[in-house]
């Protein structure tokens, strides 16, 4: 059994990140599978902890996927650009506003990736958030020594992505599993169904992820189940989700919530891990 490289780890803090739930998630992973799929890759905690040799990863967020591709294709160029940033408020806001400008589309993939990492490491609560126009809108965090240039992690992730069969996609979750076959395994970590009207946080991708998308994802799970594909899905423990997936194995886990604007409401929240295998 190969030992995983602990230097391979998430390079961004992402809403709904799974680092704290890794033990529970890994405990229900299937013992064997051919290829691994993760259509909502986010910060990549599960991928980097598992380190499969053959995987297809995807996210609808174009800026995020550009970071993955840049780390794979040009880690040295990215590291060099990250070293040019300044942890200052005015600099932060000048960089944040770039995606409002027409010239932004002409920026290089390295410049765009470097910007995302810098903003993520220096913004308030390290929270990647965009508005309805797809523009980054988290405020400056005022941290003394943020780890902007995480050179060791970037190089380790780049090496992993280049020495294994990893396909990186940017599109809809259904498209991401088009080539999936019996014996493969898919882990779904979609934007969660809100536990209340005020808790609906889908601000890391323009357009959100509503009930119709949750229903479409359930239909996809049913189709995969018929094909003999194993799936594991994370979501919030709402009545809607419990009823929707009542025909599958549901396991309850507790996770810490840290994005509520009211500090009193932060803390443990019940989530579900849903699967179609023993």
TACOR-V138125 format. One record per pair of residues at least 4 apart in sequence whose C-alpha atoms are under 7 Angstrom apart, sorted by the first residue. I is the first residue (numbers start at 1). J is the second residue. Records with the same first field share a line. If there is no record, write none. Layout:
I = J ; J
//
This chain:
4 = 51
7 = 153 ; 156
8 = 48 ; 153 ; 156 ; 157
9 = 45 ; 48 ; 153
10 = 43 ; 44 ; 45 ; 48
11 = 153 ; 154
12 = 43 ; 117 ; 120
13 = 43 ; 120 ; 126 ; 127
14 = 42 ; 43 ; 127 ; 128
15 = 127
17 = 43 ; 45
18 = 22 ; 45 ; 46
19 = 45
21 = 25 ; 255
22 = 26 ; 46
23 = 27
24 = 28
25 = 29
33 = 183 ; 184 ; 185
34 = 183 ; 184
35 = 54 ; 55 ; 184 ; 185
36 = 52 ; 54 ; 55 ; 56 ; 184 ; 185 ; 186
37 = 55 ; 56 ; 57 ; 185 ; 186 ; 187
38 = 56 ; 57 ; 58 ; 186 ; 187 ; 188
39 = 57 ; 58 ; 59 ; 173 ; 176 ; 188
40 = 58 ; 59 ; 188 ; 189 ; 190
41 = 57 ; 58 ; 59
42 = 59
44 = 48
45 = 49
46 = 50
47 = 51
53 = 164 ; 165
54 = 164 ; 165 ; 166
55 = 165 ; 166 ; 167
56 = 166 ; 167 ; 168
57 = 167 ; 168 ; 169
58 = 168 ; 169 ; 170 ; 171 ; 176
59 = 65 ; 169 ; 170 ; 171
60 = 170 ; 171 ; 172
61 = 65 ; 170 ; 205
62 = 66 ; 170
63 = 67
64 = 68
65 = 69 ; 170
66 = 70 ; 109 ; 113
67 = 71 ; 113
68 = 72
69 = 73
70 = 74 ; 75 ; 109 ; 110 ; 113
71 = 75 ; 154 ; 158
72 = 158 ; 161 ; 162
74 = 78
75 = 79 ; 154 ; 155 ; 158
76 = 80
77 = 81 ; 110
78 = 82 ; 110 ; 114
79 = 83 ; 149 ; 151
81 = 114
82 = 114 ; 148 ; 149
83 = 149
86 = 91
88 = 92
89 = 93 ; 140
90 = 94
91 = 95
92 = 96 ; 140
93 = 97
94 = 98
96 = 136
98 = 104
99 = 104 ; 135
100 = 135
107 = 111 ; 112
108 = 112
109 = 113
110 = 114
111 = 115
112 = 116
113 = 117
114 = 118
115 = 119
116 = 120
117 = 121
118 = 122 ; 148
119 = 123
120 = 126 ; 127 ; 128
121 = 126 ; 146 ; 147 ; 148
122 = 126 ; 140 ; 141 ; 143 ; 146
123 = 127 ; 138 ; 139 ; 140 ; 141
124 = 138 ; 139 ; 140 ; 141
125 = 141
127 = 138
128 = 138 ; 204
129 = 136 ; 137 ; 138 ; 203 ; 204
130 = 134 ; 135 ; 136 ; 137 ; 203 ; 204 ; 205 ; 206
131 = 135 ; 136 ; 137 ; 203 ; 206
132 = 206 ; 207
133 = 206
134 = 205 ; 206
150 = 154
151 = 155
152 = 156
153 = 157
154 = 158
155 = 159
156 = 160
157 = 161
158 = 162
159 = 163
160 = 164
161 = 166
169 = 176
171 = 175
172 = 176
173 = 177
174 = 178
180 = 184
181 = 229
182 = 227 ; 228 ; 229
183 = 228 ; 229
184 = 229 ; 230
185 = 229 ; 230 ; 231
186 = 230 ; 231 ; 232
187 = 231 ; 232 ; 233
188 = 232 ; 233 ; 234
189 = 233 ; 234
191 = 202 ; 209
192 = 235 ; 236
193 = 235 ; 236
194 = 199 ; 200
195 = 199 ; 236 ; 238
196 = 200
202 = 208 ; 209
203 = 208
209 = 213
210 = 214
211 = 215
212 = 216
213 = 217
214 = 218
215 = 219
216 = 220
217 = 221
218 = 222
219 = 223
220 = 224
221 = 225
222 = 226
223 = 227
224 = 228 ; 229
225 = 229 ; 230 ; 276
230 = 276 ; 277
231 = 275 ; 276
232 = 273 ; 274 ; 275
233 = 273 ; 274 ; 275
234 = 272 ; 273 ; 274
235 = 271 ; 272 ; 273
236 = 270 ; 271 ; 272
237 = 241 ; 242 ; 270 ; 271 ; 272
238 = 242
239 = 243
240 = 244
241 = 245
242 = 246
248 = 274 ; 275 ; 276
249 = 274 ; 275 ; 276
250 = 272 ; 273 ; 274 ; 275
251 = 272 ; 273 ; 274
252 = 270 ; 271 ; 272 ; 273
253 = 270 ; 271 ; 272
254 = 268 ; 269 ; 270 ; 271
255 = 268 ; 269 ; 270 ; 271
256 = 267 ; 268 ; 269
257 = 266 ; 267 ; 268 ; 269
258 = 266 ; 267
260 = 265 ; 266
262 = 266
//
